[in-house]
Amino acid sequence: MAALTFLRPFLSLSLLVGFISLFELFGVWPLAQAQEGNLVITGSSTMAPLLLEIGKRFETRHPGTRIDVQTGGSSRGIADVVNGLADIGMASRTLNPQEKHLHGTVIARDGIGMILHTSNPIQELTNSQIVAIYTGRIKNWQQVGGHNAPITVVNKAQGRSTLKLFLQYLKLSTRDIQAHVVIGDNEQGIKTVAGNPNAIGYVSIGTAQYDASHGISIHLLPLQHIPASVETVRAGTFPLSRPLTLITKSTPTGLTKNFIHFAQSPEVHDLILQQYFVPLQH
Amino acid sequence: MILFSNNTSSRSNTDRYFSWGLRVLSLLAASLLVLVLGFILRESWMALTQVGLSRFFTDSGWFPTEHSYEITPMISGTLLAAWGSILLAAPLGILSAVFCHFYAPPILGLWYRRMIELLAGIPSVVFGFWGLVVLVPLIAAWQPPGPSLLGGILILTLMIIPTIMLIAHSSISQVPTTYINNATALGLSRWAVIWRIVLPASRVGLLTGIFLGLARAMGETMAILMVCGNVIQYPSHIFDPIRTLTANIALEMAYALDQHRSALFISGLLLMVLVIIFVSIAEVLRHKTPYVVAK
């Protein structure tokens, strides 16, 4: 009994640790060699969860194949393809000029929208106003034409791709941001803004548009006069968006070609939507 | 002490098998803890060797993508939230145990205890969700931004009251009736009996409850992640957002790579060290208490 009482405080902690060790198991498989019936995909951590799901579905449709997905960032994905360590690279950014010789296929797009509470009268913010709000130079909605109320700045946790894209777009570094609330996933961000009339946040447009049309009290702001919607993200006109690209060394053949075709097909649109990305229409 | 065969009174084979079975099971349970510790150490080894432990206390902030790993604001966040909730939950829990055992009519006392037991069974994520959609907007309307140290303390208080109350109740019930009868015979009032006799006599149980509550509060993750705001800073008042060590792991682990990932395991390691320190303090305090109630 004494031993049990001693162990009890560790129970919740060990659950957490157990959870992490699961990550460990699935996170760091040794890099497998590219073989027949076996595809190695590395790169962007934004795209990895999506490709993992697409890979699983592909494996069940084509018994005998194995799709191995590893993360490490878009640059690693591109480097691995160039060095022949991976069959397909995942890149969630546009290619640099010196990477243009690679073959890229866009499978979906990712867009981020600024969200406010429905009761907030602000209908548009300029980029410099958003920068000023996120760096703490503007602290009251009155300064941008709203109510006299302090602004609650909602930011994403470090390492999230949404944060990276947001910072890149506004040319900010993580140290510049003066946040009041730091959140993990999109839903938490939407709940936070929906529960605070004076909050501003940014989340994936897919999620925000769905929630806003289902009675959650948030509204999306246009950026540079372009409305934030799934349609403008799909068309590529929304400024705060990026393509999710599969990279190969040359024009894909064989299994690689099959897989990329599959990832482009309407058969995986539900998986793309599940990850709050925007599928392209074909 | 089943470890020594000469202590087991029975010599039958069944008992022998049973005692061996128990030994193996306890060994498994104990080695689990060692394994967890070893695993955390192995995973944090990269950060320990490449970054060094001292930088976790001297860097200029937590910016893991820029290789800056100051962790002290999160230690303060964990300690403030946990101790704040103990300050609220300990008196509430102990007094409800006293109410339950001495003041409430038996039926009410029984149902009250059932209710608290139910409270202990509510998953933490439910507390967190309730905090996010009810408690935080309330605080935001009063003192923006809303997600704050206060929110964390209130949610943790709700979560650890059952632990403290139930353990306090069982140790109060174990105070020998002769103590209470003698004190009543001497003409002491009911409150005097409780305050002077029952509570000091059950001090061990009360302390155990408080430290178990503290350990649970420090290890809590999901609820605290949803109500605390997770901004890395030393709070200047109770309405400021904070980030705890556990929230830090849960927020960033899914997307962390290499050194960043290893640094998160340092968060876990430090949390574990903190819990071990508090459990040891509780053990030391137990043995110093002048009143020991026979179990």
Chai-1 contact restraints between the chains, C-beta under 6 A:
chainA,res_idxA,chainB,res_idxB,connection_type,confidence,min_distance_angstrom,max_distance_angstrom,comment,restraint_id
A,P9,B,L212,contact,1.0,0.0,6.0,A-B,restraint_1
A,P9,B,A215,contact,1.0,0.0,6.0,A-B,restraint_2
A,P9,B,V275,contact,1.0,0.0,6.0,A-B,restraint_3
A,P9,B,V279,contact,1.0,0.0,6.0,A-B,restraint_4
A,S12,B,G219,contact,1.0,0.0,6.0,A-B,restraint_5
A,L13,B,G219,contact,1.0,0.0,6.0,A-B,restraint_6
A,S14,B,V36,contact,1.0,0.0,6.0,A-B,restraint_7
A,L16,B,T221,contact,1.0,0.0,6.0,A-B,restraint_8
A,V17,B,V36,contact,1.0,0.0,6.0,A-B,restraint_9
A,S45,B,Y255,contact,1.0,0.0,6.0,A-B,restraint_10
A,P150,B,P144,contact,1.0,0.0,6.0,A-B,restraint_11
A,T152,B,P144,contact,1.0,0.0,6.0,A-B,restraint_12
A,T152,B,P145,contact,1.0,0.0,6.0,A-B,restraint_13
A,A157,B,L251,contact,1.0,0.0,6.0,A-B,restraint_14
A,A157,B,E252,contact,1.0,0.0,6.0,A-B,restraint_15
A,Q158,B,P64,contact,1.0,0.0,6.0,A-B,restraint_16
A,Q158,B,T65,contact,1.0,0.0,6.0,A-B,restraint_17
A,Q158,B,E252,contact,1.0,0.0,6.0,A-B,restraint_18
A,G159,B,E252,contact,1.0,0.0,6.0,A-B,restraint_19
A,G159,B,Y255,contact,1.0,0.0,6.0,A-B,restraint_20
A,G159,B,A256,contact,1.0,0.0,6.0,A-B,restraint_21
A,R160,B,Y255,contact,1.0,0.0,6.0,A-B,restraint_22
A,T174,B,F63,contact,1.0,0.0,6.0,A-B,restraint_23
A,A179,B,V231,contact,1.0,0.0,6.0,A-B,restraint_24
A,H180,B,P145,contact,1.0,0.0,6.0,A-B,restraint_25
A,V181,B,P145,contact,1.0,0.0,6.0,A-B,restraint_26
A,V181,B,P147,contact,1.0,0.0,6.0,A-B,restraint_27
A,V181,B,G229,contact,1.0,0.0,6.0,A-B,restraint_28
A,V182,B,N230,contact,1.0,0.0,6.0,A-B,restraint_29
A,V182,B,V231,contact,1.0,0.0,6.0,A-B,restraint_30
A,G184,B,L251,contact,1.0,0.0,6.0,A-B,restraint_31
A,K191,B,L132,contact,1.0,0.0,6.0,A-B,restraint_32
A,G195,B,V136,contact,1.0,0.0,6.0,A-B,restraint_33
A,G195,B,P137,contact,1.0,0.0,6.0,A-B,restraint_34
A,N196,B,A140,contact,1.0,0.0,6.0,A-B,restraint_35
A,N196,B,G146,contact,1.0,0.0,6.0,A-B,restraint_36
